[in-house]
Amino acid sequence: MGTETSELSSLLRGISRPRAKRPGDGRPEATPAGASNPQKPAPKPAKVRIVGDGLSSTSKGGVETFTSLAENKSLRVPQWLARGAIACVGEGETLTEIQRHAIPAAIEGRDLIAVAPTGSGKTLAFLVPSVAIAVRAKKGEKTKALKRRRSSGAGPSDGDGEDEVVAAGSNAVSKGPYAVLVSPTRELAAQTFRELRRLLSKTPKNKRLRALLLSNADSRLQDGGEDSGKREKVKRIRADIIVSTPPRLSQAIEAGLVRLSKTRMLILDEADKLFSDDKFLENVDAVMTACTHKRLRRCVYTATLPETAEELLRNVMQQPVRITVGERNAANSLVKQSLVFCGVEAEASKARGKGGKGTTYISGKLSAMRQLVTSGKLKPPVLVFVQSKDRATQLYEALRFDGMSIDVIHAGRTAKERARAVQNFRSGATWILITTDLMARGMDILGVNTVVNFDCPGVRSDYVHRVGRTGRAGHEGTCVTLYTEEDFGSLHMIASCMKISGSEAPEWMLKLPRKHGGQAKKYVPPKRKNIMDNVGQAGKKQKKGNSRK
């Protein structure tokens, strides 16, 4: 993980540069995906629902600005932290709806379930209280240590003599981590860590915190190797704040590299993914079990929250406060959503040309995609989502010679290839980026104008997160979903999501049955024919199964 994460982390810190318009290029000029994109004024704030007993007036009423957050004596947020938050926002200091209520509730010590649309500022909503609590906890630990040394007559000391792995920060040995931030993917963890470092940029030298992105190297096991027969001396990972994925963190806990007995703040980002995926549940359980401090705050943040996941959460949380912004499990209302019917998945025709053999499948979706591009209806930058990495490669091969500035990214590409693809997309060198659900959650790229669902997602959370790649930070966006007869099982879910998000949806779709009940575990992706045309015939070597990666 170490190499890949460091490359993506440095990539995402890059500054976007505008792309020069090509002479005679008739397509709309692309705004670099990493650049801000001025749009129409945002609509009035979404409705906020707060459920929970014993809330303070500050949490109920909310805090308007970061300055007023620091001025609130009951919250005790340092001025430098407010300045760091303003630096993260980049413009203005007004809090979003979820930040306005979730930050005070978390700082006041409540377990929290925060549900808000994608692009609504959830990351900063949990970073600010995490840092505030870590600062407070570290100060308390230092005070206790000083009293113990004075009572025992010992001199001042920076540590306890144990080895440590040190991240950027002060020279004093950390007894933490005091805050642990868990994300489902390496890319998202790297992005969170990048934002955390920016938030800590205004920290005074005498109050600096150690922040660590847990990598594969850090979570190494105690054994010296299969053949060495030796056992390394365990080096405790010392940090005030740790950012990690569930597998990395649980591995480090099992190896004795991390102790969470001092942790006061546990953040679970993208909780719907963490609690609906069996491969994460065991890891998350190990992390929560290791957090034994009596004043632990458990806070989860997500754009969607299925009822099954919420039921699990309520079993492990203590009287949680639930803050919901907008409609439950709805897509971003700033995104205009539409559907385009493309007939059948692929129409068979005889191969043409000298020596032509077999059958070529002409994809109705491929034809629709080309029409959308040539008609100028897709405003770049454009993210195109497909069902599998095989289909991502097929679509790329089918379109790469059509004169489009296009690239592809999926889990099958190397770290360098993925980093290069994202960098080109951010800078404007690439107008259209084809991807799988890898980028539905893992990247926060401002300025994406259009999302195309080339293949329909099967569950609501996937659809909401795909739509959420555009319409971020108050900007408007567009999402176009292509569907065929094979996608009818997903249409009720998509149409209902469109309706509650403020977009028009065909009434007949809303009357369709929910064939898999909207549950991720029951959904089986349709078997789709290869994406081909009578010229390129892309994707001949498609693997069976169309794995969803």
N, C-alpha and C positions, 0 to 999 in steps of 0.2 A: 504493500500500500504506500510505503514511504515515498518512492520515486514518483508514482502516478499522482499522489496527493500534492506533493510539492510543486509538480509541474502545473497542475490545474489551479492550485492556489496562486502561484505567481502569474498564471495566465489571466485569472479573473481580476487581478489587481491592475491589469493593463489599462491604459487610457485609449479610448477609441479615437480613431482618426477618420475624417470624412473621406468618402470615396469619390473620386473625380468622375463626372458624368462622361460616358463614352460618346464620341461624335456620332451623330446620326442614330443614336439609340432611341427608339420610339417608346420603350417601356418607361413606366414611371420611375423617377429617380429614387433610389433607396436611401433611407435614413439609416446610418450605422446603428446596428442593434444595441450597441452599448451606450449610445448617446441619448440625451433627453429629447423628447419629441413633443413640442408644444401642441396642445389639443384644445378643444372647446372646454369651457369651465366645467368642472365636475358637478354632477347633480347633488341635490341636498343629501346630507348624511343619512346613512342607512339606519334602520330601526335597531336599537340596542335593547336586549332583554337580559336582565340580571336576576338570577335565582340563587338564593342563599340567605341564611340567617346570620344576624350579628355583624352585618357589614357596617363600616364606618360611613359617615357622610361624604368623606373624600372619595371612597371607592364607588359609592352610589352616584354622586354628582359628577365625578371625573375631574381630571386635571387638564386644563386647556393647553398649556405650553410647558416646555422643558424648564424655562426659568421659574415659573410658578411651582413646578415640581420640586425644584431645589429650595424654594422659599418656604415650602410647607414644613413646619417644624416637627410635625408628628411623623413624617416619612424619613427625615434625616438623609436626604439624598445630597451628596457632595456637589458643590458648584462645578468642580472640574468634570464630574460625570455628566452633568447637564450640558456642559460645553462640548464634551465628546459626542453626546447624542446629536447635538445640532450639527456637528461636523459630519456625522453619518448621514443625516437627512440631506445636507447639501444646500437646501434652500428653505428659509423660514424655520420656525421652531414650534409650529402648531402640531399637537399630537393627533394621530388618527383615532378613530372611535375605539378600536381594540386597545390601543396604547393608553388612552385616556382612563380606562377603567381597570384594565388588567395589571398595569404597573403598580398602582396603589394597593390593589388586593393582594398581589404576590408579596410585596414588601411588608405588608401588615401581618403576614404569616399564615394566610389561608391556602389550603389546597385548592387548586384552580383548574377548571376545564374551560379553555378559551377557544371558541369556534368563530372564525372570521374568514371572509373570502381571500383567495390568493391575491398577493400584491397589496395587502392592506396594512403591512407593517408589523406582522407578528414577530419577526426576528428581533427587532428592537424592543418589542413589548416584553420579551423574556430576557434579553441581554441586560437591559438596564437594572431590573430587580436582582438578577444574578450577581452583577458586579456590586451593587449596593449591599447585598447580604454578605458577599465574600469579604468586602472591606470591613464591615461591622464584625464579622466572625474572627477575622485575622487580628483585628485590634484587640478583641476580647482575649484571644489566646496569648497574645504578647503580654497583656496586662497580668494574666494568671501566671505566666512563666516568670515574669519579673518578681511577682510577690513570692513565688516559691523559692527563687534564688536568694532573695533578701532574707527570708525566714531561715534558710539553711546556711546562710553566711557565705554562699558561693559567689564568685565573681560573675560578671556578665558573659554570656556565651551566645554565639550565633547558631548553634545547632547541637545535636545530640551525638555526633560522631559517626552517624550512619552515612553510607554512600547515598548519592542522590543523582537523579537525572534532572537537570535544571533547564527550564525554559526561560525566555526573556523575563527579566524582572529584577527585584531587589536582591541583596546579598543574604538576607535573613532566610534561614531554613523554614520552609513551609510545613505546617502540620496538616494541611488540607489533603485533598481538595475540599473546599467549602462549597463549591458549586460544580455540578456535573451536567453537561448538556449532551443529550443523546439524539442523533439523527439517523435515519434509516440507510442513507447511502454515503459513500466516501466523498462524492462530489458535494453533497449538501453539507456534510460536516466541515469540509474545507472552506466552503462559502461562509458558513457560520463563524468559523475561526477568523476568517479574513475580516468580517464585520466586527468581531470582538476586538481585534487588534486596533481597528480604527476607533472604536469606542474608547479604548484605553489610551489613545494618543495624547490626551490632555492630562494624564495622571501625573501628579507631582512626584519627584524622584523619591521622596521619603515615604510615599504611599503606594509604590508600584506593586502590581500583582503579577505573579507568574501565571501565564496562560499557556496551555499545552494542547496541541492537536495530537491525539494518541495515534501513532502509526504502527505499522507491523513490526518495526524494529523495537519500539517501546514496549510492545505487548509480548515480547519474546518469552519463551518458557524458561524455567529454571535449569533444565537439563542442558549440559554442554554440547550435546549432539548424540546421535544414535551410536556412533562408533567410538566416541572419545572416552566414555566411561567416567567422565568427570562431571562435576556439578558446579556450575557457576555460583559465586556469591550473589545472592539476590540484591539487586539495586532498586530500592524503593523509588518510585516515580513521585517526585515532589513538585506539586503545583497547587496554586490556589484555585484555578478553574481548569477543568478538563473538558475538551470537546472530543467526542468519539462516536463510532458506530456501536451497536449492541454487541456484535461478535468480538470486536477488538477489546472492548471494556470488560466483558465477562471473562475473556481469556486472561487479561491482566490481573483481574481479581483472583481467579483460580490459581495463577502463578505466584500470588503473594506480592505482586509489584505495586498494586494499588489498594489502599484501605479507605473505605468510605465512611468510617465511623464518625468523622468530623463534618461530613457533608450536611449542609443546612438547606440546600436548594437543588432539587433534581428536576431537570427540564426534559420532557419528552416531546420532541418536535415531530410533526407529521404522525400524530398518535394513531390515526386511522390505519396507517400502514404497519406500525409497530404492533398493534393489537389485533390485526386481522390476518397477519402472516405467521403461520406456524413456526417458521424458521427463526423468527425474532422473539416469540413469546418466552421461550426458555431463557434466552439471553437477558431479556428485560426483567424477568423474574429474579434472575441471579443478581442483577444490579440493584433492584429494589430491596432484596433481602440483605444485601451488604450495607445499605444505608440505614444505620441503626440509631442515629442521633434523635433524641426525644423531640427536638424542635425542627425536624425535617419538614420542608415544604415540598409537596409533589405537585408539579404544574405541567399540564399538557396543552399543546397548541396544535390546531389542525384546521384545515378548510372544510373537511367533511368528517362526520362522526357517525358511523352506523350504530344502530341500537345495540347490537351485540358487543361492539367495542366499548360503548359507554357503560354497559352493564358490568363488564370486566373492570373498568376503571373505578366504578363506584364501590367495588368490593375491596379495593386496595387503597382507597383514599379516605380521608377523615372529613366528613361533612363538607364536601367540596362546593365552592362557589362556581356557578356556571354562567359564563358571559357569552352571549351569542350576538354577533353583528350580522344584520341582514336575515334572509330566510335560511332555514336549516338545509344544509347540503345543497345550496344553490351555487350556480356559477357567478362569476363577476358580472354585476349589472352594467358595467361600463363596456362590456363586449357585446357587439351585435352578432347574434348567432343565426345561422341559416342552414338548410339542408338542400342537397342536390341529388335527385334520383338518377342513377346511372345504368338502369336495366339489370342484366345479370352480371355476375362477377367477371365472366369472360366468355366471349362468343367464339366458337370454333370455326376455322376456315382452312381450306386446303393451302398448303405451302405453295408459293409462287416462285417463278424464276427457274432457270436451268438447273436441273438436278435437285429440285425441291422435293423433300420427302416429309411424310408425316403430316401433322396438324399444327397450325399456329393458332394460339389463343389471343384474341384481340380484346383487351380490357376496356370495358366501358368507362371505368374510373380513369384510366390513362388518357382516354380521349377527352373526358371532362376536365381533367387537370390541365391538359394542353390548351383547351379553350379558355379556361380561367386565366391562364398566363397571357395568352396572345390577345385576349380582349381587354387586358389592363385592369381586370376586376380584383386581382390580388396585389395589394400594396406591399412592396417589400419593406423590411425583411420579413420572410415567410418561414414558419416552422411547419413541416409536414410530418404527421405522425402515422406510422404503419404498425401492423400487428406483430411483426417479427423482424429480426436482423436479416434473415434471408430476403424478405420482401423489401426491406430498406435498400439492400444491395441491388435487387432487381429493378426497383423504381429508379434508382440512381443511374443504372446502366441504360435504362430506356429513355431517360431525359437528358443525359449528359451531352449528347450531340445535337440537341435542339437549339443551341445558341443561348442557353440559360446559364447564369452564374450560379452553379449548384454544387453541393457537397453532401456527404452522408456521415452520420455518426451513430455508432451502436456499440454494445458491449464486446463485439468481436474484433473491433479495431484496437490497435495498440494505444498506449497512453499518449505517445507523441502525435499519432494521427488524430486522435480525439482532440487533443489540445490545439493542434493546428487548425482543425475544422472550426472549433469554437472561436479561435482568435480571428480567423477570416470572416466569420459571421458577425462578430462584434465590430470589426473595423469597416464593414461594408463591402469587402472584396467578394464575399459570397452573399447572394440575394436570397437563395432558397436553401434551407438546410433540412434534409430528410433524417428522421430519427425514430427511435422506438420510445417507449415510456421511460427510458433512461433519463431523458431530459424533461419529462413531465414534472418531476419533483426535484431533480438534482441541480438545476441551474436557475439563477435569477439574472436574466439578461434584459435590461431596460431597452425600450424602443422597438420590440417586436410588434409589428403592425397587424400581421395576419397569422392565424393558425388554421391549418387544413387537416382535418381528420380523413386521411385517404382511406384508412380502415376504421370502422366504428369501434370505439371502446366497448367493452362488455358490461362494465359496472359503473355506477354513478361517480364514485370517487376518482376513477381514471379520467372520466370525461371532464369533471370539474377541474382537475389539476392540469389537463391539457389546455382547456380554455384559459386557465389562469396564467399561461405563459405570455399572454398579451393583456392589455388593459391594466398595466401595473403602474403603481405610484400616481394614480389619478388620471392617467392617460386613457384614451379610448382605443378600442381594438375591434377586430373582426375575426369570427371563427366560422369556417365553412366545413360542413360534414358531408362527405360523399357516401351514399349508401346504395346497396343493391338488394335484390330479393333475398339474398343470404343474410342480410342484416336486420330483418324484420323483428327478430327477437330482442334487439337493443333499442328499437325506435321509441317504445313507450317511455323508457328511462330517459332518453335524450330529449324527447319532446316535453316531458314534465319538468325536466331541469331547465329547459329553455323558457317555459312559461313562467315559472316562479322567479326566474332571473330577469324578467322584463322583456324577453324577445317573443315574437309571434311564433306559435307552433300550430301545425295542422290539427284540427280537432279529431280527425279519424285516427291519428297516431296515438292520441291520448286514450282512445278506446281500445287499443290493442292490448292483449294479455301480456302480463309480465312473465315470460316463459321460464326464467330462472329465478324469479323472486327478487332480483336485484342483488343477490348474494354472490360475493366474489368466489367463494369456495364451490358453488354450484355451477358457475359459468365455465363453459368449455368453448374456446374460440372456434369459429367455423373453419373448416378446411377450405382454403381458397386456392384456386388455380394460379399458376405462375403468372406474373405480370409480363406479358409479351405483346409485341405488335408485329405486323407483317414485314417490318424492316429490321429492327434491332434484335428481336427474339431474345430479350434479356431473361436471365434467370433459368437457363436450361439445367443447371446443376443444383437446383434447389433441394435442400435436405428435407426429409419427410418430417411432418409434425408441426411445422411452423411454430417453433418454440417462442414463447412470449418473453423476450429479453430486450 
